[in-house]
Every structure is written in structure tokens, then in C-alpha cells.
Amino acid sequence: MAVALTSGAAVRPAGAQTATTTVTREQAVRHVLAQRDEALRSGDRAAFLDTVDPSATPEFKARQGRLFDGLRSLPLASYELRLRTDEVPDLAGGGLAGRYPGADAVFLPPVEAHYRFTGIDTIDAVDGYYYTFLLRGGRWRIVADGDVNDVGLPSARNLWDYGPVSQERTAHFTVLHDPADGKRATVLASLCEEAYARLTATFGRPAPAQIVVVLPHNLDQLREILQATFDLSNFVAFASASVDRDEDWQSTAARVYVQDANLSRSRRDFQLQTFHHEFTHVAAFPLAGPFVPSWIHEGLADWMAGGRLAPTAVDGSDGLLPHDWEFTTGGGDSIVRAYDESTSAMAFLAAKKGKGAPLDLLIRVGEARVAPGTSDYRVDQALRAVYGAGLDQFQKDWKGGR
């Protein structure tokens, strides 16, 4: 996992540094982050909000208060903010400095939150933030977290950014939800356990002992949490994990997000199939790597959740395995077609090489974490091992044999 960059010294406000001590801005900002960590552990809301610059907007100040309240409601085993100037030293340009004319200095480094839920996570969950720090009167404080949104670097959002959350616990699941959605969370938790039984019967490898399911209160929350740039109305659920590249390439703690505006209106068996699909993703994340394309991820999950059926023809298919972008763009019909093509390809592979072949293919491609070559090259090499021929031949055989 990532190496901690926070200071090991006792927490104290940056302004308490002695006059004879020279403190770099990185050291001072680490103290700000450490103050937030300690305030969260001790439940000191005032100390947490003391890290926010007085010139911050009322909206940002209110959001930071809700964030503290939300974090305090979680079953946190650990929580640590880490400065990542080793990745990018500073994102604050001259234009940004002009946005805060009263500040002595502006600093915008990447920050990571590493945390685990008690009795649930065996590896860290990791969220990325882009805090703008201002130096004013000898103290560094946070003034914003959205100053680089326009260049595609939004800060993480979670359900607890909106305030305290509740949890529904079962043998294998924690459903995090708005307190107003307790009744639906209870129903979902029961569905999840049923889907988990299906997962353990089909996956062929050990399933994760605990899975976190997040139920946003509305579609706007889900859109902000997922930082989605595509139409969420075409989907019912998502599985997500970050990537830790500090040592090799490893997925972080996974989460499943429910698009309940759609899922709640679906028939019960489809809801079970949906959770089986997403839990297959969660189980596969640790086995996958950066070269595994979406058609393998989605095809494996859909084929397993759909009952591992024989391959079928796909209406309107061009006979080509879908590109990653086809799973989120192009409209509902084309997105469904991309999923169906992937499922058909996995079913074809299983029919030719056995029911373990689709997962074997994902694992073979996933073995390469930091390596030369494109995704197509890695898939080609894995297919030669699992199927007996490369990507071009597999695609031709699948097109002719569906």
C-alpha cells in the first residue's frame, strides 16, 4: 500500500510553531491534515473546522461540517489523510493565486484519504482530494476542494459528505444509507445475501467475506459520488474500486453503488441478478489489472449472473468485441448490445474450453500489472494460453459460432 507521508509528531496548530523552527509548506500542510485526522478521532468538530480558512464560502464551510458529521457516523477502524506531493508537487497556477488576493501564498497538492471500516475492509479504501491551502497570518488552512474541477480533477464525494449515515448489517454486507432510507436498505440487505449465495456457487474462487453496498438518497447524490459524465438512467448499479500504484498495481477496497430509481422498479429476480453481477466484479477486482478490457469484466459478470448459459446471437451486432467506451455511451440500446456481445463472447469461450475459462482469461490478462504492451496485446497473449488462438482468431470464431 502507499507509504504514509504524515508527520509522526504530536498534533498542534501550525501557528504554534516556534519562532526558531523553519517549517516548509509541505510540513505545515501535513500538520493541517494531521489536525483533521486527530479531530475526527477525538470527535472535536471545532478543531476539524478550524482547518478551514475563514474566507471560504459559506457553502464550503457547511459542507465541511456535514463531512465531519458523516465521517463520525461511520464504523471507521482507521482514517488518515496523506499529502501526495511525490505525485504532483503543486497544481496552483498563477490564475489560481489571483483568485485569493488576500492570501500570502496558495498551495494545491493532491491529498489521499486512506481508511478502513471496522470488521469489513482488509485493505484500504482510498479517496483523492484536491484541497486548496492558503497561507494567511502565518497559518495554512483549506479554502476549497473544487478549484481544479474544470481540468478533470474533482475531489472525491461519498454518501457521508451529505451528513450522518446509517448502516444495515448482515453476515456478509454493510448497506450504508441515508437515515430516511432504512426500510429500503433492509430489503436490499436481504437481496444481497441471496445474491451472495449465488456468487459463492458460481465464482470458483473465494468470495470476499464482507462487501459494502452504498444506497444514495437520490440520483444527484449518485452522480456526484461516481463523478459520472454519462447518463445514469441507463444503469441499475455499479461496482467501483480505486487503484493504488505505489507498489505495483493493486485495487483498493471495493464498493457497490445502487441506482435505486431504476433497481427498485425492477422485478425481484432481476435485482438478484444485478447484485450477483456486481458482486462478481468485486470478487474479480483483486485478480484483474490495468490491461483487462471492459468486455472481459462485463462479459464475465453478466455470464455468471445470467446462469452461465450457452452463447446466443446478438441482435444488431457487428461481430466485433466492444470497446470500453461502448459500455457507457451511445444510448441505451447500444449499451445493452455491448453487454450482450461480451456475455456471448464469454459464453462461447466457456462452451469451447470449459466453464472455468472465462475467469481464467481475466486472471491471465490481470497478471500483468506494470508491463509493456497494449490491452489488445495482453488479451491476445492470454487467449493463446486459455483458448489456443489469439484475439483476431477468437473474434472470428465467436462471430461465426454464436
N, C-alpha and C positions, 0 to 999 in steps of 0.2 A: 504494500500500500504506500501512499505518499508519505514522505518524510515530514514530520511536524516542524513547522518553522516558527511557532510561537515561542515567546520568551519563557524561560523557566523561573524567572524572578517573581516575587510576590506582586500581586496586582496593586497598582496605585495610579491615581490620575496623572496624566502626562505633565500637568502643571506642577507636580510635586517633585520633579527632578531637581537635584541640587545645582547651584549655580556653576559649580566646577566640573560638572559632567557634560560632555559633548554627546548629544543624542542625535543620531541620524533620523531622517523622516521615516525610514523603514522600522527602526526600533520604536519610535514614538507611535506609529500606527499599530505595531504589534501590541503595544500596551493598550491601545484603544480596543482592539479585538479581544484581548485578554480580559479587559474590564467587562465587556459584554458577556463573555463566557462565564465569568465569576458571578455577575449579576443574575444570569439565568440560573446557575446552580443554587444560589442563595435565595432566589425569589425577590431580589431587590429591583423593583420596577424603576425606581427613581434613578438608580445607578446605571441601568440599561439605557434609559432615555437621556441621561447625562452625556452619553457619547454622541448625541445628535446635535448638530450645530444650531444655535439659536435662530439663524437666518433661514433655516429650512422651511419649506412651505408647510402650512397647516395640514395639508393632505398627507405629506410625507411623515410628519410628526405623529399624526393619528394612526397611520399605517404601521409605524414602528411600535406604537403601543399595542395595537392588535397583534402584531407579530410576537411580542413578548408574551402576551396573554395566551396566544395559541401554542407557542413552544412550551410554556409551563403546563399546558394541559396534556402534553404527550407523555407516553411512557419511556422517557429518554434514559438510556443506560449511559450514554456519553454524548458530548457535543463540544466541538472545537472549531473555531474559525482560524484559518491559516492564510497568511499572506503569500501570494504566488508571484512575486517579482522575478523569480527564476524563470518564469514562462514569458511574461511581458513586463518590462520594468515600469512603464507608465503610459497610460492611454490619454492623459490630459494634454491636449494640444493648446496652441495659443488662443484659439477661438473659445475654448472652454474656460480658460483663465479669465477672459473678458466677461464671461457670464457671472463671475463672482468678484466684482471690482473691489469690494471691501476686504478681501482676504489677503493675507501676506503671502500665501502660496497655495497651489492646488495640486492634488495628487490623486490619480485614478488608477490604482493597480487591481489586478484580478485577486479575488478572495474566494476561498473554498470553505464551505461548511461540511465537516465530516461528523457523522452522527450514527448512532445505532439505537434501535428500540429494544427495551429490556425483554429478554426471553424470545426475541424474534429474529433479529439480524445477527448473522455470524460474520458478516463483513460490513464495512462502512457503506452507508448511503452518502453520496457527495452531491452538493449543490454549488453552483457557481454564482458569484455576485460581482458586480462592478460598482463598488462604492466610490463616490467622490468625497475625498477628505479635504477639508480646508484647515489651514493654519491661521489662527486668529488669536491675538493676545497671548502667544506662546503655547497654545493648545491646538492639537489636531482633533477634529471631530468630523462626523459624517453628515453631509448635507443632502445627498441624493443617491439613488441607485439606478437611475434611468438615463443618464447622460450619454450613453453610447448605444441606446436602443436603435437609433436611426442607422447605425452601421452594422446592425445584426448581432448585437451583443447584449441581449436582455438579461437582467438578473433573474434568478430562479424565483418562482412562485409556488407555494404549496397551499393545501387546504387551510393550514393553520395561519397563513397570512391574513385570513379574514376574521380571526378570533379563535376562541376556545373550541376544541373539537371533542367529540365523544367517540367511544370505541365499543364495538361489539366483538367479543372474543369467542372463538370456538376452539376445537382441538388443534386445527391447522391454520386458522385465519384470524386476522385482526382487521375488521372493517372500520376505517376511520370515516367519520361523518359529521355533518352539522348536527347540533343537538336537536334541531327540529325534524330531522330525518330518521329518528330512531326506529320507527316501525318498518320502514323500507330496508334499513340496514339489517334488521333481524331476519327478514325474508332473504336478503342476499347472502347472509352468512350461512343459512341453511342450504341454499342452492350451491354455494361454494363447496361445502363439504361433500355434496353429492357429486359435483364435478371433479373433486379431488380423487374420489374413489375411481372414477373413470380414468383419470390421469395415471394413477398408480397401476392400473390394469393394462395400460397400453404403452407407456413411455419406454419401458425396457431398461431403465436405469433408475437409481434412487431419486425420488422426488424431494424437493425442498420440504423440510419439516414444518416451516412456517412461511406464510405468504401474507403480505399486506395488500388490502384492497381499499382504494380510496373512492368515496362516493361524493363528488362535488354537489353543492346545493343546486347549481343551475349550470346552463351551458356556457355562460360567460365566464364563470369560475374555471370550468374545464379548459376553455380556450386559452385563458391566461396561464393556467398551470402547465399545459402542454406547449405553450408558445406556438400554437398552431397557425400555420399560414394556409391551410387547406380547409375545405368545408367539412366540419364535424358532423353535419347531418347525415353523411353517408356511412357513419360508423356506429357501433354499439359499445365498444370497449377497446382499451389499449393496454399493452404491457410495455413497460419502459425501464431502462437501467442506464446509468451513466457509464463512462469508461474511465478507468484510472490507468494512465500511461506512464506513471513514474517508474514502475518496474514491469517491463514487458508490456502487456496489454491485458487488462483484466476488467470484467464487468463488475459494477458495484451492486449494492442491494437493490433488488427489483421491486417495482410497484405495479399494481394493476389499477387502471382508472376506468370508471364506469360512465358511459354516456347514457344516463338513465332516461333521458327524454325519449330515446328510441328503445332501449332494452326493456323498460317496464311495460311497453306496449306489445312486446313480442310474446309468442306462445312459450309456455314453460320449457318445453324440450329444447327450443332454440336458445333460451337463456342458459340452460345447462351446457349445450354445445359451445356457446360463446365462452363461457368460463373455462371449459376444457381446452379450447383453443388458446386462450390467453395463458393458462397455467402451463401449457406445453411450451410456450415462449419462455416463461420464467424458468422452467426446468432446463431449457436449451441454452439460455444466455451464457452460463459459465463455460459451456462447451464450444461456443461459437467465437469467431474472431472477426477482424475488420474486413476479411475477404468474402464472408458469407453473404450472398445476394438475397434480396427480399423474396425471390421466387422459391428459394430453398427454405427460408424461415417460414413464410406464409404457407407454402405448399405442405410442409411437414405438419404444421399445426392444424391446418384445415383437414388434411387427410386423416390424421389421428382422431381429431374431434368428430369427424364425419363418419367414423366407423371403419376406417381402413378398407374402403371399398375398391373394386376394380376400376381401371381407368375408363373414362367415358369421353365422347366427343364434346367439344365446347362450341356452342353456337357463336358464330361470328369470329372465331379465332383465325388469326393469320398463320398459325402453326409455328410461331416464334415464342420462345420463352420471354416473359415480360421483363422490362427494365424496372429498376427500383421506382422511378417516378410514376409509373403506371398504377401504383397502388394507392396514390393519393390525389392524382389529378385526372382530368378528362371527363368527369361526370360519373354518376352512379353506375350506369350500365357498363362502362369501360373498366371501372374499378372492380366490379364484380367479375368481369371477364378475366382480369388479371389474376384474381384469386382462383377462379375455376381452372385456368390454364396451369397454374402452379400445382394445384391439387391433382390435376390429371397427370402431370409430369411425375409427381411423387408416387402416384398410384401405378403408373407404368413401370417405374423403377422397381417398386415392390413386387409387381407381377413377374418381372423378369429375374430379379435377384433375391427375392425373399422380403418378408415384412420388416426385417431389420435394416434393409438397405437405405431407406430414406434418412434415418437417423445416422447411420454410418457415413453417409455422404456429408451431412452437416458437420460431423465430428472431423472428418478428413480435411474439409476445407478450413474448419476452425482451428486446426493445429497450427497453421501459420499465423503468427501474431505480428511479428516485425520481420518482414521478408520482402525480397524484390518480387516484381511481377504484378499484374493486374488481377482483379477479381476473376475475370474470364479465364486467365491462365491457371489460377489456383483451382477453379472449378473443373477445368479441363483435366488437370493432373489428378484430382480426386475421383473424377468419373472413370478415368482409366483404371484406377485401383478398385473401385466399387462396381462399376458397370462393365468394364472391359473394353471401353472405347471412349474417345474424347468427347468434348462438348458438341462439336458440329455433328458428329455421328449420332450422339444421343438425341439431339434435337430432331434430326431427320427420322430416326427410328420412332421417336414418340409421335411425331406428326403423322407417320404412316401407320402406326399401330394402335392408335386410340380407339 
